[in-house]
């Protein structure tokens, strides 16, 4: 005795309407995914631009900081030299004749 069995593939026959509905659903899903990826690309590009702007601003601030430090050091050296000259004059006055 043999029993005849059918496979799942043989049992699942699709009608043209079901195939059309599946294709429509797949196309709509792909369209949504494409829209999502487009929006993601826009946001990613905006993020990259903001990162570039932040890097440029940080670089600008660092350059200004170095320039300020240079001016500050130069001014400190000028004041220190002037103070040393005045101190030397004060110390040397008792020994010099007027």
C-alpha positions in Angstrom: 0.0 0.0 0.0 1.3 3.3 -0.9 -0.1 6.6 0.2 0.1 9.5 -2.1 1.4 12.7 -0.5 1.7 16.1 -1.9 4.4 18.6 -1.1 3.8 22.1 0.2 4.7 23.5 -3.1 2.0 21.6 -4.8 -0.5 22.6 -2.1 0.2 26.3 -2.2 -1.0 27.4 -5.6 -1.3 31.1 -5.9 -4.0 32.9 -7.8 -3.2 35.8 -10.1 -4.9 38.2 -7.7 -2.7 37.0 -4.8 0.5 37.4 -6.9 -0.6 40.9 -8.0 -1.3 41.9 -4.3 2.1 40.5 -3.3 3.9 42.4 -6.1 2.0 45.6 -5.2 3.0 45.2 -1.5 6.6 44.5 -2.4 6.8 47.6 -4.6 5.2 49.8 -1.9 7.7 48.4 0.6 10.6 49.1 -1.7 9.3 52.7 -2.3 9.1 53.3 1.5 12.6 51.9 2.0 13.9 54.1 -0.8 12.3 57.2 0.8 13.8 56.2 4.2 17.3 55.8 2.7 17.0 59.1 0.9 16.1 60.9 4.1 18.9 59.1 5.9 21.3 60.3 3.3 20.1 63.9 3.7 20.5 63.7 7.4 23.9 62.1 7.1 25.1 64.8 4.7 23.8 67.5 7.1 25.7 65.8 9.9 28.9 65.7 7.9 28.5 69.4 7.1 28.0 70.3 10.7 31.1 68.3 11.7 33.1 70.1 9.1 31.9 73.5 10.4 32.7 72.5 13.9 36.2 71.5 12.9 36.7 74.8 11.0 35.5 76.8 14.1 37.7 74.8 16.4 40.7 75.4 14.1 39.9 79.1 14.0 39.6 79.3 17.8 43.0 77.5 18.2 44.7 79.9 15.8 43.2 82.9 17.7 44.4 81.3 21.0 48.0 80.9 19.7 48.0 84.5 18.4 46.7 85.8 21.8 49.3 83.7 23.7 52.0 85.2 21.5 50.8 88.8 22.1 50.5 88.1 25.8 54.0 86.6 26.0 55.4 89.6 24.1 53.7 92.0 26.4 54.9 90.1 29.5 58.5 90.2 28.2 58.2 94.0 27.5 56.8 94.6 31.0 59.5 92.4 32.6 62.3 94.2 30.8 60.9 97.6 31.7 60.6 96.5 35.3 64.2 95.3 35.3 65.4 98.6 33.8 63.6 100.6 36.5 64.9 98.3 39.2 68.5 98.7 37.9 68.1 102.5 37.8 66.8 102.6 41.4 69.7 100.4 42.6 72.3 102.4 40.7 71.1 105.9 41.8 72.9 105.9 45.2 76.2 105.3 43.4 75.8 107.7 40.6 76.4 111.4 41.0 73.7 113.9 39.9 
